[in-house]
Structure formats: structure tokens, C-alpha cells
Amino acid sequence: MEKFKLSESILADHLILLKRSHEHDEEMWRAIEESRAFIREYLFWVDGTQSLSDVEKATDMFFKAWDEDGEWCYSLYSVPENDFLGCIGVHNGPRNWVIGCACRKPARGT
């Protein structure tokens, strides 16, 4: 069976998704730090992410999974402002697919 592939960039009316890369690590780290108190309630990995180095290691893992496991992680940016909003991933769980999202608190729409 052929692996399902997703584009490395997806453009919508007000959002662009870019394949997560080290280019986005510093923005991701700032978003985690700025929103830590809020997002820790929803994301189990927040307390284990204590430095930019932890974000870089996660990016390495996501980058490898993209090619090897058919799992995807995107950085989210607003259009046309090009503000970093967070990330979203589609991950292959033991019996299903899981969609995870991490966003800056103001970017979540409520």
C-alpha cells in the first residue's frame, strides 16, 4: 500500500500551514513560554518543554516522522499578517489518528 502524503505547505483564506522545521523553533518556544499557564491544561508535553533545545528535539522527531511514519506537523501562520499562531499535527496512534494543536492563547479564537 502506498503511503499517504501531504503537501509541505497549505494555504487557506486566513491561514497558512508550513511543514514544521527548525526555522520555526524560536517562535514555537516563545509561544510556549507566553501561553504556558493556559496550554498546560490541554497539552501533556508542556511541562516537559523547558528550553529551546527541547523544542529543537521535538522538531527533529516530527521531521523524521514526516518522512518515515506518515505523520505530519505544521506551523500555523495568519494571512496576511504572517503572525505565528502555533502548530498542529496529525499523529498515528495505536489504533487511530490523533490531531493535536498548540496555539497562543489569543490565537484560539475565543
Secondary structure as the mmCIF struct_conf table of DSSP 4:
data_model
#
loop_
_struct_conf.conf_type_id
_struct_conf.id
_struct_conf.beg_label_comp_id
_struct_conf.beg_label_asym_id
_struct_conf.beg_label_seq_id
_struct_conf.end_label_comp_id
_struct_conf.end_label_asym_id
_struct_conf.end_label_seq_id
HELX_LH_PP_P HELX_LH_PP_P1 GLU A 2 PHE A 4
BEND BEND1 GLU A 8 GLU A 8
STRN STRN1 SER A 9 LEU A 11
BEND BEND2 ASP A 13 HIS A 14
STRN STRN2 LEU A 15 LYS A 19
HELX_RH_3T_P HELX_RH_3T_P1 HIS A 22 HIS A 24
HELX_RH_AL_P HELX_RH_AL_P1 ASP A 25 ILE A 39
TURN_TY1_P TURN_TY1_P1 ARG A 40 TYR A 42
TURN_TY1_P TURN_TY1_P2 PHE A 44 TRP A 45
HELX_RH_3T_P HELX_RH_3T_P2 VAL A 46 GLY A 48
BEND BEND3 SER A 51 SER A 51
HELX_RH_AL_P HELX_RH_AL_P2 LEU A 52 GLU A 68
TURN_TY1_P TURN_TY1_P3 ASP A 69 ASP A 69
STRN STRN3 TRP A 72 SER A 78
TURN_TY1_P TURN_TY1_P4 VAL A 79 GLU A 81
STRN STRN4 PHE A 84 ASN A 92
BEND BEND4 PRO A 94 ASN A 96
STRN STRN5 TRP A 97 CYS A 103
HELX_RH_3T_P HELX_RH_3T_P3 LYS A 105 ARG A 108
#
